[in-house]
Amino acid sequence: MASVVKINVLTVPAEQREVLEKRFASRAGSVDNSDGFEWFELLRPVDGTDRYLVYTRWRSEADFEAWMAGSMRGAHKPAESAESAEGGEKPKPAATDSTLWSFEVVQSAGPRNTDQG
């Protein structure tokens, strides 16, 4: 069975970039122990677009679906912050739009071992 890749395409206005990155940093590692999880990357745009890519790789579609149904909900609850604690309001989303792309891994290669040790 081939691994599956899920890429969440987030449209993030320039003034929200730092907010988005801090939110992901505060949740770092929250998906790592999920059954079937293989890889995560948050990709920042550098070519003038406002779209971030959230890349995750899973052993199977079923593993991704299980994470979506369970653990992901907890991972995506906003962290308690000074602004939400004082005003009692949830922080607004950093992204203005989100699209999920799905792929099956057909071929892959890892980095070469350059250790001459």
PyMOL commands that place a pseudoatom at each C-alpha (Angstrom):
pseudoatom trace, name=CA, resn=MET, resi=1, chain=A, elem=C, hetatm=0, pos=[0.000, 0.000, 0.000]
pseudoatom trace, name=CA, resn=ALA, resi=2, chain=A, elem=C, hetatm=0, pos=[1.359, 3.413, -0.957]
pseudoatom trace, name=CA, resn=SER, resi=3, chain=A, elem=C, hetatm=0, pos=[1.612, 6.314, 1.470]
pseudoatom trace, name=CA, resn=VAL, resi=4, chain=A, elem=C, hetatm=0, pos=[-0.698, 9.283, 1.006]
pseudoatom trace, name=CA, resn=VAL, resi=5, chain=A, elem=C, hetatm=0, pos=[0.164, 12.963, 1.073]
pseudoatom trace, name=CA, resn=LYS, resi=6, chain=A, elem=C, hetatm=0, pos=[-2.216, 15.665, 2.225]
pseudoatom trace, name=CA, resn=ILE, resi=7, chain=A, elem=C, hetatm=0, pos=[-1.351, 19.265, 1.405]
pseudoatom trace, name=CA, resn=ASN, resi=8, chain=A, elem=C, hetatm=0, pos=[-3.452, 21.918, 3.057]
pseudoatom trace, name=CA, resn=VAL, resi=9, chain=A, elem=C, hetatm=0, pos=[-3.161, 25.117, 1.002]
pseudoatom trace, name=CA, resn=LEU, resi=10, chain=A, elem=C, hetatm=0, pos=[-3.690, 28.098, 3.322]
pseudoatom trace, name=CA, resn=THR, resi=11, chain=A, elem=C, hetatm=0, pos=[-4.224, 31.625, 2.030]
pseudoatom trace, name=CA, resn=VAL, resi=12, chain=A, elem=C, hetatm=0, pos=[-2.560, 33.855, 4.624]
pseudoatom trace, name=CA, resn=PRO, resi=13, chain=A, elem=C, hetatm=0, pos=[-2.514, 37.657, 4.415]
pseudoatom trace, name=CA, resn=ALA, resi=14, chain=A, elem=C, hetatm=0, pos=[0.918, 39.191, 4.985]
pseudoatom trace, name=CA, resn=GLU, resi=15, chain=A, elem=C, hetatm=0, pos=[-0.082, 40.637, 8.365]
pseudoatom trace, name=CA, resn=GLN, resi=16, chain=A, elem=C, hetatm=0, pos=[-1.090, 37.149, 9.596]
pseudoatom trace, name=CA, resn=ARG, resi=17, chain=A, elem=C, hetatm=0, pos=[2.052, 35.223, 8.535]
pseudoatom trace, name=CA, resn=GLU, resi=18, chain=A, elem=C, hetatm=0, pos=[3.790, 35.549, 11.897]
pseudoatom trace, name=CA, resn=VAL, resi=19, chain=A, elem=C, hetatm=0, pos=[0.590, 34.558, 13.723]
pseudoatom trace, name=CA, resn=LEU, resi=20, chain=A, elem=C, hetatm=0, pos=[0.224, 31.411, 11.601]
pseudoatom trace, name=CA, resn=GLU, resi=21, chain=A, elem=C, hetatm=0, pos=[3.852, 30.383, 12.077]
pseudoatom trace, name=CA, resn=LYS, resi=22, chain=A, elem=C, hetatm=0, pos=[3.695, 30.940, 15.850]
pseudoatom trace, name=CA, resn=ARG, resi=23, chain=A, elem=C, hetatm=0, pos=[0.519, 28.854, 16.096]
pseudoatom trace, name=CA, resn=PHE, resi=24, chain=A, elem=C, hetatm=0, pos=[2.159, 25.977, 14.241]
pseudoatom trace, name=CA, resn=ALA, resi=25, chain=A, elem=C, hetatm=0, pos=[5.299, 26.304, 16.397]
pseudoatom trace, name=CA, resn=SER, resi=26, chain=A, elem=C, hetatm=0, pos=[3.199, 26.126, 19.571]
pseudoatom trace, name=CA, resn=ARG, resi=27, chain=A, elem=C, hetatm=0, pos=[1.715, 22.822, 18.368]
pseudoatom trace, name=CA, resn=ALA, resi=28, chain=A, elem=C, hetatm=0, pos=[5.029, 21.361, 17.162]
pseudoatom trace, name=CA, resn=GLY, resi=29, chain=A, elem=C, hetatm=0, pos=[5.099, 17.618, 17.632]
pseudoatom trace, name=CA, resn=SER, resi=30, chain=A, elem=C, hetatm=0, pos=[1.356, 17.265, 18.292]
pseudoatom trace, name=CA, resn=VAL, resi=31, chain=A, elem=C, hetatm=0, pos=[0.868, 15.002, 15.267]
pseudoatom trace, name=CA, resn=ASP, resi=32, chain=A, elem=C, hetatm=0, pos=[4.147, 13.083, 15.536]
pseudoatom trace, name=CA, resn=ASN, resi=33, chain=A, elem=C, hetatm=0, pos=[2.808, 10.160, 17.579]
pseudoatom trace, name=CA, resn=SER, resi=34, chain=A, elem=C, hetatm=0, pos=[-0.383, 9.696, 15.572]
pseudoatom trace, name=CA, resn=ASP, resi=35, chain=A, elem=C, hetatm=0, pos=[-0.798, 6.208, 14.161]
pseudoatom trace, name=CA, resn=GLY, resi=36, chain=A, elem=C, hetatm=0, pos=[0.363, 6.147, 10.549]
pseudoatom trace, name=CA, resn=PHE, resi=37, chain=A, elem=C, hetatm=0, pos=[1.931, 9.615, 10.592]
pseudoatom trace, name=CA, resn=GLU, resi=38, chain=A, elem=C, hetatm=0, pos=[5.129, 9.787, 8.521]
pseudoatom trace, name=CA, resn=TRP, resi=39, chain=A, elem=C, hetatm=0, pos=[6.094, 13.424, 7.803]
pseudoatom trace, name=CA, resn=PHE, resi=40, chain=A, elem=C, hetatm=0, pos=[5.154, 17.084, 8.344]
pseudoatom trace, name=CA, resn=GLU, resi=41, chain=A, elem=C, hetatm=0, pos=[6.403, 20.351, 6.847]
pseudoatom trace, name=CA, resn=LEU, resi=42, chain=A, elem=C, hetatm=0, pos=[5.060, 23.905, 6.973]
pseudoatom trace, name=CA, resn=LEU, resi=43, chain=A, elem=C, hetatm=0, pos=[6.166, 25.627, 3.765]
pseudoatom trace, name=CA, resn=ARG, resi=44, chain=A, elem=C, hetatm=0, pos=[6.401, 29.441, 3.683]
pseudoatom trace, name=CA, resn=PRO, resi=45, chain=A, elem=C, hetatm=0, pos=[5.872, 31.117, 0.300]
pseudoatom trace, name=CA, resn=VAL, resi=46, chain=A, elem=C, hetatm=0, pos=[8.835, 32.988, -1.175]
pseudoatom trace, name=CA, resn=ASP, resi=47, chain=A, elem=C, hetatm=0, pos=[7.645, 33.828, -4.688]
pseudoatom trace, name=CA, resn=GLY, resi=48, chain=A, elem=C, hetatm=0, pos=[5.128, 36.583, -3.998]
pseudoatom trace, name=CA, resn=THR, resi=49, chain=A, elem=C, hetatm=0, pos=[2.128, 34.351, -3.301]
pseudoatom trace, name=CA, resn=ASP, resi=50, chain=A, elem=C, hetatm=0, pos=[0.153, 34.411, -0.063]
pseudoatom trace, name=CA, resn=ARG, resi=51, chain=A, elem=C, hetatm=0, pos=[-0.296, 30.627, 0.081]
pseudoatom trace, name=CA, resn=TYR, resi=52, chain=A, elem=C, hetatm=0, pos=[1.367, 28.467, 2.710]
pseudoatom trace, name=CA, resn=LEU, resi=53, chain=A, elem=C, hetatm=0, pos=[1.495, 24.709, 2.208]
pseudoatom trace, name=CA, resn=VAL, resi=54, chain=A, elem=C, hetatm=0, pos=[1.029, 22.336, 5.134]
pseudoatom trace, name=CA, resn=TYR, resi=55, chain=A, elem=C, hetatm=0, pos=[2.506, 19.021, 3.947]
pseudoatom trace, name=CA, resn=THR, resi=56, chain=A, elem=C, hetatm=0, pos=[1.719, 15.808, 5.796]
pseudoatom trace, name=CA, resn=ARG, resi=57, chain=A, elem=C, hetatm=0, pos=[2.442, 12.239, 4.744]
pseudoatom trace, name=CA, resn=TRP, resi=58, chain=A, elem=C, hetatm=0, pos=[0.535, 9.241, 6.088]
pseudoatom trace, name=CA, resn=ARG, resi=59, chain=A, elem=C, hetatm=0, pos=[0.888, 5.480, 5.861]
pseudoatom trace, name=CA, resn=SER, resi=60, chain=A, elem=C, hetatm=0, pos=[-2.700, 5.241, 4.557]
pseudoatom trace, name=CA, resn=GLU, resi=61, chain=A, elem=C, hetatm=0, pos=[-5.872, 7.203, 3.883]
pseudoatom trace, name=CA, resn=ALA, resi=62, chain=A, elem=C, hetatm=0, pos=[-7.448, 5.407, 6.864]
pseudoatom trace, name=CA, resn=ASP, resi=63, chain=A, elem=C, hetatm=0, pos=[-4.699, 6.711, 9.191]
pseudoatom trace, name=CA, resn=PHE, resi=64, chain=A, elem=C, hetatm=0, pos=[-5.252, 10.264, 7.975]
pseudoatom trace, name=CA, resn=GLU, resi=65, chain=A, elem=C, hetatm=0, pos=[-9.037, 9.929, 8.378]
pseudoatom trace, name=CA, resn=ALA, resi=66, chain=A, elem=C, hetatm=0, pos=[-8.598, 8.576, 11.921]
pseudoatom trace, name=CA, resn=TRP, resi=67, chain=A, elem=C, hetatm=0, pos=[-6.394, 11.543, 12.818]
pseudoatom trace, name=CA, resn=MET, resi=68, chain=A, elem=C, hetatm=0, pos=[-8.919, 13.946, 11.300]
pseudoatom trace, name=CA, resn=ALA, resi=69, chain=A, elem=C, hetatm=0, pos=[-11.732, 12.369, 13.322]
pseudoatom trace, name=CA, resn=GLY, resi=70, chain=A, elem=C, hetatm=0, pos=[-9.848, 12.364, 16.604]
pseudoatom trace, name=CA, resn=SER, resi=71, chain=A, elem=C, hetatm=0, pos=[-6.477, 13.849, 17.415]
pseudoatom trace, name=CA, resn=MET, resi=72, chain=A, elem=C, hetatm=0, pos=[-6.560, 16.666, 14.835]
pseudoatom trace, name=CA, resn=ARG, resi=73, chain=A, elem=C, hetatm=0, pos=[-9.500, 18.307, 16.561]
pseudoatom trace, name=CA, resn=GLY, resi=74, chain=A, elem=C, hetatm=0, pos=[-7.481, 18.641, 19.766]
pseudoatom trace, name=CA, resn=ALA, resi=75, chain=A, elem=C, hetatm=0, pos=[-4.364, 19.776, 17.902]
pseudoatom trace, name=CA, resn=HIS, resi=76, chain=A, elem=C, hetatm=0, pos=[-6.269, 22.567, 16.184]
pseudoatom trace, name=CA, resn=LYS, resi=77, chain=A, elem=C, hetatm=0, pos=[-7.919, 24.040, 19.261]
pseudoatom trace, name=CA, resn=PRO, resi=78, chain=A, elem=C, hetatm=0, pos=[-6.470, 27.524, 19.706]
pseudoatom trace, name=CA, resn=ALA, resi=79, chain=A, elem=C, hetatm=0, pos=[-3.811, 27.702, 22.370]
pseudoatom trace, name=CA, resn=GLU, resi=80, chain=A, elem=C, hetatm=0, pos=[-4.810, 29.717, 25.418]
pseudoatom trace, name=CA, resn=SER, resi=81, chain=A, elem=C, hetatm=0, pos=[-3.297, 33.131, 24.916]
pseudoatom trace, name=CA, resn=ALA, resi=82, chain=A, elem=C, hetatm=0, pos=[-3.330, 36.416, 26.776]
pseudoatom trace, name=CA, resn=GLU, resi=83, chain=A, elem=C, hetatm=0, pos=[-5.664, 37.937, 24.188]
pseudoatom trace, name=CA, resn=SER, resi=84, chain=A, elem=C, hetatm=0, pos=[-8.187, 35.081, 24.383]
pseudoatom trace, name=CA, resn=ALA, resi=85, chain=A, elem=C, hetatm=0, pos=[-7.988, 34.828, 28.181]
pseudoatom trace, name=CA, resn=GLU, resi=86, chain=A, elem=C, hetatm=0, pos=[-8.603, 38.528, 28.718]
pseudoatom trace, name=CA, resn=GLY, resi=87, chain=A, elem=C, hetatm=0, pos=[-11.326, 39.093, 26.158]
pseudoatom trace, name=CA, resn=GLY, resi=88, chain=A, elem=C, hetatm=0, pos=[-12.890, 35.663, 26.371]
pseudoatom trace, name=CA, resn=GLU, resi=89, chain=A, elem=C, hetatm=0, pos=[-12.875, 35.457, 22.568]
pseudoatom trace, name=CA, resn=LYS, resi=90, chain=A, elem=C, hetatm=0, pos=[-11.245, 32.791, 20.448]
pseudoatom trace, name=CA, resn=PRO, resi=91, chain=A, elem=C, hetatm=0, pos=[-8.425, 34.104, 18.246]
pseudoatom trace, name=CA, resn=LYS, resi=92, chain=A, elem=C, hetatm=0, pos=[-9.483, 34.559, 14.647]
pseudoatom trace, name=CA, resn=PRO, resi=93, chain=A, elem=C, hetatm=0, pos=[-8.030, 32.187, 12.054]
pseudoatom trace, name=CA, resn=ALA, resi=94, chain=A, elem=C, hetatm=0, pos=[-4.760, 33.327, 10.489]
pseudoatom trace, name=CA, resn=ALA, resi=95, chain=A, elem=C, hetatm=0, pos=[-5.770, 31.932, 7.089]
pseudoatom trace, name=CA, resn=THR, resi=96, chain=A, elem=C, hetatm=0, pos=[-8.579, 33.402, 5.014]
pseudoatom trace, name=CA, resn=ASP, resi=97, chain=A, elem=C, hetatm=0, pos=[-9.025, 30.265, 2.880]
pseudoatom trace, name=CA, resn=SER, resi=98, chain=A, elem=C, hetatm=0, pos=[-8.053, 26.600, 2.962]
pseudoatom trace, name=CA, resn=THR, resi=99, chain=A, elem=C, hetatm=0, pos=[-8.014, 23.883, 0.306]
pseudoatom trace, name=CA, resn=LEU, resi=100, chain=A, elem=C, hetatm=0, pos=[-6.975, 20.262, 0.866]
pseudoatom trace, name=CA, resn=TRP, resi=101, chain=A, elem=C, hetatm=0, pos=[-5.051, 18.483, -1.888]
pseudoatom trace, name=CA, resn=SER, resi=102, chain=A, elem=C, hetatm=0, pos=[-4.669, 14.688, -1.756]
pseudoatom trace, name=CA, resn=PHE, resi=103, chain=A, elem=C, hetatm=0, pos=[-2.011, 12.570, -3.430]
pseudoatom trace, name=CA, resn=GLU, resi=104, chain=A, elem=C, hetatm=0, pos=[-0.830, 8.974, -3.455]
pseudoatom trace, name=CA, resn=VAL, resi=105, chain=A, elem=C, hetatm=0, pos=[2.937, 8.513, -3.333]
pseudoatom trace, name=CA, resn=VAL, resi=106, chain=A, elem=C, hetatm=0, pos=[4.007, 6.780, -6.533]
pseudoatom trace, name=CA, resn=GLN, resi=107, chain=A, elem=C, hetatm=0, pos=[7.768, 7.272, -6.193]
pseudoatom trace, name=CA, resn=SER, resi=108, chain=A, elem=C, hetatm=0, pos=[10.054, 8.859, -3.604]
pseudoatom trace, name=CA, resn=ALA, resi=109, chain=A, elem=C, hetatm=0, pos=[13.727, 9.208, -2.735]
pseudoatom trace, name=CA, resn=GLY, resi=110, chain=A, elem=C, hetatm=0, pos=[15.400, 10.255, 0.459]
pseudoatom trace, name=CA, resn=PRO, resi=111, chain=A, elem=C, hetatm=0, pos=[18.548, 12.291, 0.960]
pseudoatom trace, name=CA, resn=ARG, resi=112, chain=A, elem=C, hetatm=0, pos=[21.826, 10.595, 0.186]
pseudoatom trace, name=CA, resn=ASN, resi=113, chain=A, elem=C, hetatm=0, pos=[24.040, 9.643, 3.082]
pseudoatom trace, name=CA, resn=THR, resi=114, chain=A, elem=C, hetatm=0, pos=[27.113, 11.866, 2.660]
pseudoatom trace, name=CA, resn=ASP, resi=115, chain=A, elem=C, hetatm=0, pos=[28.774, 10.670, 5.858]
pseudoatom trace, name=CA, resn=GLN, resi=116, chain=A, elem=C, hetatm=0, pos=[32.176, 9.290, 4.828]
pseudoatom trace, name=CA, resn=GLY, resi=117, chain=A, elem=C, hetatm=0, pos=[32.768, 8.291, 8.464]
for i in range(1, 117): cmd.bond("trace and resi %d" % i, "trace and resi %d" % (i + 1))
show_as sticks, trace
zoom trace
